[in-house]
Amino acid sequence: MSMKNQFKELAERVFHRMIDAPASDWGMDIEKWDWVPGVGVISILAYGQLAGDPKAIDYLRQWTERNRHKSDQVKVINSMAPYAIFPALYRITGERWYLESATKIGDWMLSEAPRTREGAFEHTVTEEAQFSEQAWADTLFMAVIFLARLARLTGDSKYAKEAEFQLLVHLRLLQDPETGVLFHGWNGAEGNHMSAARWARANAWVLLASPWIAEEINDLTQLSEEILERYQQLAAGLRQYQRESGLWNTVLDQPEFAEETSGSAGIAAGWLAGIRKGWLDHTYKEAVRNTLQGVKKYIDLEGTVQGVSGGTPVMPNIPAYNQIPCYPTLYGQGLVLILLSLAHAGQAAE
């Protein structure tokens, strides 16, 4: 079997594990409206488009029909993720509901979503918790990808300009000038990075989201050169922390911490997305191939991705990140699915 076909076979197995999960498997519960199923459906869309699997697109249409009534029940930044599939589904189906719902929520984000004093979207969540004045790396993937796709769908530059601003302000607030990698979060009120953890999955969200966002808004607004410079610094910085296994530790600069699959897959997928965008050169491909070999070892025969750390807020200190339990999750499946889909599309096999 060729390498590309291996990636496709693995991707299909990971995809079916996501959509066939029993209701009791709470880490894989896709029948909700929040960030976890949001990452799931975003990755299924990427798989459908990159691997050419029509079953994925059919599934997303059915998923939206089942869950559309839940979309108005929550309006927080972290639950914007499912809307990221709406522009593509509108193009495919022509159903006005997708366009009208996306525009409505996009306008809410521009005019009502809470922000930090720097203008970054405050990381609001569905749980009973408040993170006042906090900007998290997760937001670029969970909310700004959608805003960028809405911009391209409507041709309205107001969404594009906001997406560009959010990308730039998050990079400015979160990037460590010494290493180039990102801290998990920023507290605008206190003016610090809280526990100052260089968390692997935070870096993955941003490394992957940034070229995706830029690709959508290129024709609608001028992209700051600072974004590209910071992105390349981030990509290069992450190379320094890659382990011999091809993976990264849960916290990048803590070699005694466990290696973590979802963040590792997301970083490698981000490198491939950067190459595809023309932001990174092909020297990253060898590092991506190492990650693919490492990640494959964590995919069991049923397509379950192991070694995924659980949902993680900005923890009070760095040792607390090593206490997060590992279990299979939709976002773990999703980041691996995106990596495999990009690899199948030829980005890593050349």
C-alpha positions, 0 to 999 in steps of 0.5 A: 500500500502506498504511503498516501493510501495508508494515510487515507485508510487511517483517516477513514478509520479515525473518521468512522470512530468519531461518527459511530461513537456510542452515546455513553462515550462522553469524550466522543459525544458529537451531539452537542453545540460546543467547541469539542463537537465543533472541532469534530465537525471542522475536521470532518469537513477538512477530511471530506474536502481533502480526501474526497469522501462524500460520506463526510459531507453527507454526515455534516448535513445530517449532523446540522439538521439534528443539532441546529435547534441547539445553536441559539442556546449558547453565545460564547466564543468557545461555542462558535466552532460548529459555525465554521462548517456553515459557509461550505454547507451553504455553498453545497446545499444553497440552503439560506438557513446556513447563510442567515445563521452564520451572518447573524452570529458573525454580527454578534461576534463583531458587536457584542462578544466580550473583549479584553482591553486590547480588543481580543475576544475574551475566552468565554465558555459554556461551563460555569466559569468566567475568564475575565480579560483573558485571551486564549490561543484556542480562540483563533481556531474556535471562533476566528476560522469561522469569521474568516470563512464568513468573510469569504462567503459574503465578500464583506470586508468587515468580517475579514478585517476583524479576523485579521485583527484577532489573528494579529492581536492574539499573536502579539499577546501570546508569543514568547519573544525568546523562543517564538512559541506561544503561551497558553493565555494572557490576562489583560487585567493583570498584564501577564501570561498567568502560569506562563505555560508553553502548552503544546495544544495552544501552539497547535491551535494557532499554527493550524488556524493562522494559514487557514484564516489568512487563506480566506481573507487574503482578497478582502483585506491587507494582511499585516507582514507582522503576522507572517513574521510571527507565524514563521517564528512560531513554526521555527520555535516549535522545531526546537521542542520536537522529541525524537519520537516526532511528538511534543510534550504536553508542555513544550519545555517540560521534557519529563511530562508525557508526550501528547498526541492531539497537540503533536498532530495539530502542530504537524498539520499546522506546518503542512497548512503553512507549506500549502499557504506558501508561508513555510518551505519544504524543509519542514516535511521531514519533521512532519513525517516524523510526527506522522510515524509517532502519531500512527502508533497511538491509533488503535485498530478501531481508529481511536486516538490514544494519548490525548490530554483532556480539556485544559483551561489555563492551569494555576501552575505548570505542574498542574498540566501534567495532572490532566488525564488522557482519554479519547476525545473528538478534538484528539480524533479531529486534529489527527484526522486533519493531519492525515487528510493533509498528508493524503492530499500529498503535502507530506508524502512528496 
